[in-house]
């Protein structure tokens, strides 16, 4: 099958900036990463984006709101800038790119209410870049009865075909999600719980930093087991997968009164504990490959290894780029949108049958 150049754009639940990846792929097992760039958000826009997410939590279904609409247009413009800068840096003509995969920004995700909401104007991005844009990746899955997330597992499967089984890929962004592969060919995926979101929120509130660089704040504190147990004592963790959740399903209120270090240590341990609980829902895993920002936190990585009792490696150990992987996934998915191929499967989102999705501008 013919390979094509595609760009993937991802603004994740950490809300720190735009990941932009250029890959060559056939939307199946042929994948060659070409380039990756990260464009951090300015503090003022990050604040407006968080305000838009907070506003969206007040809605019972996706709707219109002046703040959210303004942030959507500003975000779309920033994504267009990211495309132009990626093309310039790689000396790539826009005419050589078959499609852009534009995830947009999730402002609310409520599969329990049969809706999910990503902002980002695909038509405007197409006009700004003169490249076809695949977007709105999640709505069709939710409408068909799926969770709408996670969507990267198909790409994880494509990239890991030559790796041994059993294996799991853990993405630690704002929310954590796990893709697992058993030795007998079975596979699946689901959200594990908070990834970096609560740690980031706590550190930002108590230190002014955007995240716990190198786990330094957590390393200065101690885990409060009573708080950890209260956070983990939630029926959501007992529910069978596939399942997904909103970034704001938990908050840092349980750690109120703790020192900055103790709160960070406890929330870091909580994220690791959610991974242990998640692994209880899948066949035994021989190796855990970790991607996303969480892999750069040595305290979190050590906690996961200790609690899960499994070999844990950053995805760089197998030659992948853990910063780029999710953006690459949406480039891969965009090619599948062009070809009318499924983006989700019963094993990955709980949708009744393999489901095509996305809209094309």
N, C-alpha and C positions, 0 to 999 in steps of 0.2 A: 504494500500500500504506500502511496506517495506521502512523504513527509512535507510539512509546511512550517514556516516560521510563525510563532504566535507569541504574544505578550500577555503576561498575567499580572494583574494588579490586585493587591490585597491590603486593606486597612482593617486590622484585626481588633479583637476586643480589648487589647491593651491600649489602643487609641494613641499610639506613639508616633505613627507616621505611615508612609506608603511604601510597601515592598513592590518592586517592579522587576519582573524576570522575563528574559527572552529565551525561548527554547525552540528547538526543531523537533517535531513529533508527528506521528501519524494518528495520535489519539488512542493508540494501543500500547504495545510494548516498546516501540522505538522512541526513545527520548534522548536528546542531546542538549543539555543546558548550554547556552551561549553566553549569557551575561546576567548580572544581578546588580541592582542599585537600591539603596534605601534613602528615602527622603523624609527626614524628621519634620513633624509639625512644629510650627512656632507656638510658643506658650499660649498666646491669645487665642489662636484657632483651637488648640487642644481644649481650652476652657469652654469655648463655644460648643465644641463637639460633645463634651461631657454634659453640658447644659441641655443639648438637644436629646441626648439619651435619657436624661432625667425627665424631660418633658414627655418623651414617648411612653414612659412607664405609666403615665396618666391615661393613656388611650386604651380602649377595649378592642380596637382594630386599627390597622393602618389608616391614617387620615391626613388632613392638611393642617398646618400650623405655621405661622409666619417665621418663627425661629427655626424650626426644622427645615422648612423650605429654603430659607436663606443659607443654612449650613449645607444643605444638599447641593445648591448651586456652587458655593465656595469649594466644597469638597470635589465636585466634578472638575472645576477649573484646576485644582491642584493635581488631580490625576492626569489631566491633559498635559500639564507641565511635566509631570513625571515621564509620560510617554515621549514627549519631544526631547527631553534630556537623555533618556535611554537611547533613543535612536541616534542622537548626535554623538554620544559617547562611544557607540559601537559602530559608527559609520554605516548604519543600516538605512536603506530607503524605505519610506512608508509603503511604497508600492510592492515591496518584497514581503510584507507582513500580511498574512492571510486574515488574522482576526486578533482582537484584544479580548481577553477575559477580564471583565470588570465586576469584581465582587460587590463593590460598594461598601457602605458601613452599616453593620447591624445596629439598629437602635432599640429593637425589642425582638425577642424570640419567644413565642408562646405556642408551641405545638399543642399544648393541652387545650388551647382555645382555637386550634386549627388555623393559626396564622403566624407569620413571621414577617419582619419588616426590615428591609435593607434600603437605605437611601443612596442615591446616585443616579444621575440622568444619563442613561446609555445613549439616547439620541443626540444629546448635546456633546457628549464625548466623541461620538462618531463624526459630527460636524467639525469639531475642533482638531481632530487628528486625521481625518480622511481615510480612516481604516474601519472596516466593519467591527462592531462591538457586540459581544455576547454578554448578557447581564441577566439579572433577576433569576439566579440559578436555583433558588430554594422553593419558590412558590408552588411550582407544579408538584413537587414531592409532597409537600404538606397537604395540598388539595387532594392528592391521591391517597392520603392516609398515613404518610410517612412523617418522620420527625423533622425533615428538612435539614438535618445535620447529623454527623459531619459529612462533608462532601469530598474531602481529600482522600479517603480510603482507596478509591479506584486507582488513584495515582500512586499511592503507596504500594498497591499490588503490582502495578506496571513496573515500578522501579525495583521491586524486591524479588522478581521472578528468579533471579540467579542466586539468591541467598538461601541459606539453609532454613529448614523448618524444624520445630516450631519457633515462631518469631513474633514479636509485637513491636509496633511503632507507636510511641507516645508523643503526642504534640502538646507541649506546655506553652500555650499562649495565655491570654486572659482566662480562658476556659481550657481545661484539659480534655483531650480525647484520645482514644486508644483504637488502633487497628490491629487485629490479631490474625495469625495464620497458623493453623494446626498442621501437624505432619501428614494428616490424611486428606488435605485439600480443603477442609472447612475453613471459613474465615468470617469475620464480622467486625463491627465497629460500634462505638458509642461514646458519649461524653462521660468523663470520669468524675467531674466536679470542678470546683475552682482550680485554675492553674496558678497564674501569677496575679490574678485580679485582686484578691484580698490582700496579698502581700504588698502589692503596689499601692493600694488605697491606704493601707496602714502607714507605710513608710512616707507617702506623700503627706498624709495628715499630721504625722508626728515629727518629721524631719525636714519636710519641704523638698526632698528628692523625689524624682519620678519613679524610681524603683530601687530595690536593694542590691546595688552593684556588688558583685562577688559574695553576696550573702553576708556582708559585713555587719549589718544591723542585727540580723538573726544570730550571728555568731557571738554577739555581745550579750545575748540574753539566754534565758532558760525556758523550756517548755512547761506550761501549766497544764498538767494532765487533765484536771477537772474541766478546764475550758475546752481542751481538745476533744474530750469525750462528749461534751455537750454539742459541739459542732458536728461531730460524726454520728451522733444519735439522731438520725433523720431517715425516715422510711424511703426516701429517694434512693439511698445507697442499696437498699434491699431489692428494689424493683428490678426485674430482669431487663436486660438490653434487647433490642436497641432502645436508646433513650437519649435525650438531649436537654439542655437547660439554658436559661438566660444568664448573661454575665452577672446580673444583679440578684440571682436567686439566693445568695448569701450576702451578708454584710459584716463589717468589722465590729458591730456592736457587742458581740460576745466577749471581745477582748477589752472592753471599756475598763479603765482603771489600771491596766497593766503598763509597765514601763515600755518605752519604744522597743528596747531589745527583746523583752519577754514577749510582747505582742507579736513581733516579727518572727521570733523563734516558734511560737505556738502556731501561727498561721502557716509557716513553712512546713511544720510537722503535719498540719492538717492536710495540706496539699499532698504530701507523701502518703498519708494514711488513706486518702481517697483513691490513690493508685493501688494500694494494697487491697482495698475493698473491691475495686474494679476487677483485679486479677482473679478474685474469687468467683467471678461469673464466666470465666473462659477456661478452656483446656490448659494444662500446664505449659508454661512458656519457658523456653530455654535461654532466650536473649531478649533484652528490651533496648531498642534503639530510640533515643530521645532527641526530638527536634523542638524548634521554637526557642523563645528567650529563656525558658527555665533551664535549659541544658547548660547555660552559662553561669548558673548559680551553684557553686560547689557545695554549699550547705544543703540545698534542696536535693541535689544529685546524691549526696551521701545519705540523706534521710530516706530517699526512695530505695536505694540499694539495701540499706539496713532493714527497712520494714518489709520489703518485698522478697528478699532473699534470692534475687535473680541478677544475672550479669547485666549491668547497665552501662551503655556507651552512648556518647553523642553520635549523631548520624554521620558525622565526619569520619568515623571509624570505618565506614563502608564507602567513603568517597562522595557522600551527598553534602550539600550545603544547607545546614539547618536554618539559616536565616532566609534562604530563598525558597524552601520546599513548598510552602503554602501558595506563594505567588505562582510558582511553576505549576502547581496543581490546577490553578484556575486557567492558565494558558492551555494546559492539556484538556481540561473540561470544555474550553471554548472551541477547540477543534472538534470535539465530540458533538457540540451543539451544531456546528456546521454540517456534520455528517448525520445528524439525527440519531445518535447513539445514546444509550442510557447513561445518566449521570449518577444514579443511585440504584440500590438493589435491596431486596428484602433483608439481607444480612447486614446492611450498613445503616439504613434508616428505618427499617420496619415497614417500608412501603410494600403493598401486596405483590407487586411484580416489578421487574426492572423498568425504570421510568425515565423517559427523556424529559428534558426541561430546558430552561433558559429562554430568553427572548433575544432576537437578533436585530440590531439597528444597522 
